[in-house]
Amino acid sequence: MLLAGALALLVVLPLAASPLAHGQPEAPALSTVGIRFLVARQGDAPIADGAWLSERADVANRIYAPAGVSFRVMRADALEPGHEHIVTRQDRNVLGSQVAPDVINVFVVASLADVDVEGRALRGVHWRSRLAPSGHYVILSRICGPTVLAHELGHFYGNGHSLTPGNIMSYDRGGVEQPFFDVAQIRRIRSFARRFQRTRELVPVASPR
């Protein structure tokens, strides 16, 4: 079910070239892939509006520019009722039944618990479930900041955590204006992007002119 109003029509365009962290040259364009948001509702309204979704996609596009990978929000659907609060591993797993093929599926929920540390709330997670056609997807909590989607997409594209301050895969933001990927991480993103295309896990979408 599409969300009503502007959220249902949300389209985020890949950004043009932007200043790149650490002077990294922008890589040749490799692919633009679609993102499908599934947004929990509280009462009659989605917990995150179009502006909230756009901001996170825009930030991801700026950070991924050096890898030549960009993202376009294709649609925003309503998450099925009963999945607003994700507490257990099973809660995460069952979201896989709502995943659509060809795109990156991103669930936006009211709360997301750490399944390893009792009482701790998470901002986001990259999760694997046998119920999902692609096997994996991203879950974001409503409390997540603008860069969390980019971090979780980093896991989606094969990168682990980093100890380098300012790196998008680090928990230490290091005071940098824009988080960044290092050369090895960019190489891995491009490798995974090619694999996603080859296996047709992700089907590239046309970049709007």
C-alpha positions, 0 to 999 in steps of 0.5 A, a space after each residue: 500500500 502506498 502512503 498517501 500524499 507527498 510521501 507516496 510520490 517522493 522521488 530523490 534524484 542522484 546528486 550532481 558532483 559535490 566536494 569530496 572528502 580527502 580529495 578523492 576523485 569522483 569515480 566514473 558512474 557505475 550504477 543508480 539503484 532504487 530504494 524502497 522505503 517501508 514506513 511504520 505508521 502511528 495512528 493515521 500518519 507515517 512516523 517519517 515524512 518525505 523530507 526525513 526520507 529525502 534527507 537521508 537519501 541525499 546524504 547517502 548520495 553525497 557520501 557514495 559519489 566517490 564510488 560512482 554509486 547513487 540511489 534513487 527513492 522509487 517509492 515509499 510504502 506503508 509497513 504492515 501493522 504490528 511491526 512498529 517496534 523491532 525487539 527480537 531477531 525474529 521481529 527482524 527476520 519476519 520483515 523479510 516477507 515484505 521485501 520487494 525484488 530489484 531494489 534496496 529495501 529500507 524499513 523505518 520503524 518506531 524503535 529498534 532494539 539491540 538484540 545483543 545488549 538488553 535495554 540498548 536502542 539502535 539507530 539502524 542495522 543491516 539485517 539478513 533473513 532467509 525470508 527476503 528474496 535478496 537475503 538482506 535489507 536495512 532497518 532504520 529507527 525513527 531516531 536515527 540521524 542523517 548519516 545512518 542510512 549511508 552507514 548501513 548501506 556501507 554494510 549492504 555493500 560489503 564493508 565492516 566497521 572502521 576505526 578511522 575517525 570520520 569514516 562513515 563506517 566508524 562510530 567516531 565521526 571525528 568532527 569532519 563535515 562529511 563522513 567518507 569512505 577510504 580507497 579500499 572501501 570504495 573498491 569493495 562498494 564497486 565490486 559489490 555493485 557489479 555483483 548485484 548487477 550481474 546477479 540481478 539482485 539490484 536492477 539499475 534504474 535510469 538516471 534522470 536528466 
